[in-house]
Structures are given as C-alpha cells and as structure tokens.
Amino acid sequence: MSKEDELNSPGILQSAALDPILIGPKLPTIPSFTLPTGQTGSTGVTKPTGIISVIFRQISTTAPASTTLTLPAINVEVNQIVKLEGVFRSDYVSNPSLTEFSVSSVLNLVRDVTIIAIQVEAQTNIQKPANTQAYLTHNVSVIWVDIPPPGTYVYRLNMSASGVNISTSTIMDRNLTATVISI
C-alpha cells in the first residue's frame, strides 16, 4: 500500500479519532469569572397588581330629564388606570294629539370638569297615529378606560333625556362604576 493510500485509509482516520495524542493538546478549564459588585440595596415598596378598588353607585328611582350621578373622589397613583362603566335608562311618552315626535338620550362621562366620553342615542321623526300615545325606552351605556396622571379625581355621569312633541321624559335606572387597576 502506498503512503498516500495508507493516510487516506479508514483505519488511520479511525485511530486518529480514538487516540487523544493525535487530537491535540487539552486546554485547562477556565474558571468562572464575575464582575465585582457593590452592596445590595434595600427592596423597594412592592404593590399589588390588578384591581385596587371598585367604587359603585346605582340609583333606581325616577329622576328629572337631566341629572348627574357623582362618585366619591378617587385617588390614582403611578401605573394605575381607571375603568369606568356608565349606563342609564330613559323613558319617553309622546304627546297624544300629535303624529310625530323625536327623542334624544345623552350620556356624558366627566372627570372633574372635563368631558372624557359622550354617548348619544337619538330617534327623529317617529310617526304615530293621532290621538295615541307612544312609549319609548333608551338604554345608553359607555365603557371607558381612563389613563389620568397621578392625582385625585371626581367622576360624574351627566345624563339628559329630551325630545320634541313628547309629554314626559324621565331618567330611571342609572349606574356608574369606577375600577382602579394597577398595571
């Protein structure tokens, strides 16, 4: 067998793989290394995540055609949001002697003096026979996530029920819920 054939034979390659002397030098292991650090500081205040408080106000008595529902003051801290849910029902009765009427229910969600959300339900030019009364109900609602800066806020739900050629408009069930959530 020639020298070239001998070097390329499977036996030579196999013996090289099995003989550690033929593989090369073994390097020493490298010890683990860490950077120097200072003293560990004290742990900061840990606050819970999730729902912090729920403030709820519901009234089921009849109210005038314009009314406000006010929550107690709410404190909002850093990394907190306020989920607001407002709803009200308005009832309308048309003027019996007329054949057409219109109604409008308006919900304003207010933080302190700033309107942050408006929801309107309106129906116009509703036709009906003369000398009859029509009864109509609106259910108006809003869900709003408020992200105010830290501070104390008062949230309100301003509601109005109005119309043209109606005998009465009243606001019935109404609710405002605020949920403070840490994020």
C-alpha positions in Angstrom: 0.0 0.0 0.0 1.4 3.4 -0.9 1.9 6.1 1.7 -0.9 8.2 0.2 -3.4 5.2 0.4 -2.2 4.4 3.9 -3.0 8.0 5.1 -6.4 8.0 3.4 -7.5 4.6 4.7 -10.4 4.4 7.2 -8.2 2.7 9.7 -5.9 5.7 10.0 -8.8 8.1 10.4 -10.4 5.9 12.9 -7.3 5.5 15.0 -6.8 9.3 14.9 -10.2 9.9 16.3 -9.7 7.3 19.1 -6.1 8.3 20.0 -6.1 11.5 22.2 -2.4 12.1 21.5 -3.2 12.6 17.8 -6.1 15.1 18.5 -4.0 17.8 20.1 -3.3 19.4 23.4 -6.1 19.6 26.1 -6.6 23.2 27.3 -7.1 23.8 31.0 -10.6 24.7 32.1 -11.3 28.4 32.5 -12.5 29.3 36.0 -15.8 31.2 36.2 -15.5 35.0 36.3 -17.8 37.5 37.9 -17.5 41.3 38.0 -17.2 42.9 41.4 -20.4 44.3 42.7 -21.4 46.7 45.5 -23.8 46.2 48.3 -27.3 45.2 47.5 -29.8 47.9 48.2 -32.9 47.6 50.2 -36.0 46.2 48.5 -38.5 48.9 47.4 -42.2 49.0 48.2 -44.0 46.3 46.3 -47.6 47.0 45.4 -50.1 44.5 44.2 -51.1 44.4 40.5 -54.6 44.1 39.4 -57.8 45.6 40.8 -57.2 48.0 43.6 -60.7 49.3 44.3 -64.2 49.4 42.9 -66.5 52.4 43.5 -70.1 51.8 42.6 -73.2 54.0 42.6 -76.6 52.8 41.4 -80.0 54.5 41.7 -83.3 53.1 40.6 -85.7 56.0 41.5 -87.2 58.3 38.9 -85.1 61.4 38.1 -85.8 64.5 36.1 -84.9 64.6 32.5 -81.4 65.9 33.3 -79.5 64.5 36.2 -76.0 63.7 37.4 -74.5 60.7 39.2 -71.3 61.5 41.1 -68.8 59.1 42.6 -66.7 59.9 45.7 -63.1 61.2 45.0 -60.8 58.6 43.6 -57.0 58.6 44.2 -55.0 57.4 41.2 -51.3 56.6 41.6 -48.4 56.0 39.2 -49.1 53.0 36.9 -52.8 52.9 37.6 -55.8 53.2 35.3 -59.5 53.7 35.9 -62.0 51.6 34.1 -65.4 53.4 34.0 -68.7 51.8 33.2 -71.8 54.0 33.0 -75.4 53.3 32.0 -78.8 54.8 32.2 -82.4 54.2 31.1 -84.6 57.0 29.8 -88.4 56.6 29.2 -90.4 58.8 26.9 -94.2 59.2 26.3 -95.3 61.1 23.2 -97.9 63.8 23.0 -101.1 62.1 22.1 -102.5 64.8 19.9 -99.5 65.0 17.5 -98.5 62.4 14.9 -94.7 62.9 15.0 -92.1 63.1 17.8 -88.3 62.9 18.3 -86.2 61.9 21.4 -82.6 62.1 22.4 -80.7 60.5 25.3 -77.2 61.8 26.0 -74.6 60.4 28.4 -71.5 62.5 29.3 -68.7 60.8 31.3 -66.8 63.6 33.1 -63.5 63.6 35.1 -63.5 66.7 37.3 -64.7 69.3 34.8 -63.5 67.6 31.6 -65.9 65.5 29.4 -63.9 62.4 28.5 -66.6 60.4 26.7 -70.0 61.1 25.1 -72.6 58.6 24.1 -75.8 59.6 22.3 -78.9 57.7 21.3 -81.4 59.6 19.2 -84.5 58.9 17.1 -86.1 61.6 15.0 -89.3 62.0 13.1 -91.1 59.0 14.7 -94.5 58.6 13.1 -97.6 57.5 15.1 -101.4 57.7 14.6 -103.1 60.8 16.0 -104.8 60.6 19.4 -102.5 57.8 20.6 -99.5 57.7 22.9 -96.2 56.0 22.0 -93.9 54.8 24.7 -90.2 54.5 24.0 -87.2 53.5 26.1 -83.5 54.1 25.5 -80.6 52.3 27.3 -77.4 54.2 26.9 -74.1 52.9 28.1 -70.4 53.5 27.9 -67.2 51.7 28.9 -64.1 53.9 29.1 -60.6 53.3 30.3 -59.2 56.5 31.7 -55.4 56.9 32.0 -55.1 60.1 34.0 -51.8 61.4 35.6 -51.5 60.6 39.3 -53.9 62.6 41.4 -57.4 62.7 43.0 -60.4 62.8 40.7 -64.1 63.0 40.9 -66.0 61.2 38.1 -69.6 62.1 37.1 -72.2 60.7 34.8 -74.3 63.5 33.3 -77.5 62.3 31.7 -80.2 64.0 29.8 -83.4 62.8 28.1 -85.1 65.3 25.9 -87.4 65.4 22.9 -89.8 67.2 20.7 -93.6 66.7 20.9 -93.4 64.5 24.0 -95.5 64.5 27.1 -92.8 63.2 29.5 -89.2 62.2 29.6 -87.7 60.6 32.7 -84.5 59.0 33.6 -84.8 55.8 35.5 -82.2 53.2 36.4 -78.6 54.6 36.3 -75.3 53.4 37.4 -71.6 54.5 37.4 -68.8 52.1 38.4 -65.1 53.0 38.6 -62.5 50.3 39.0 -58.9 51.4 39.8 -56.4 48.9 38.3 -52.6 48.7 38.8 -50.8 47.9 35.6 
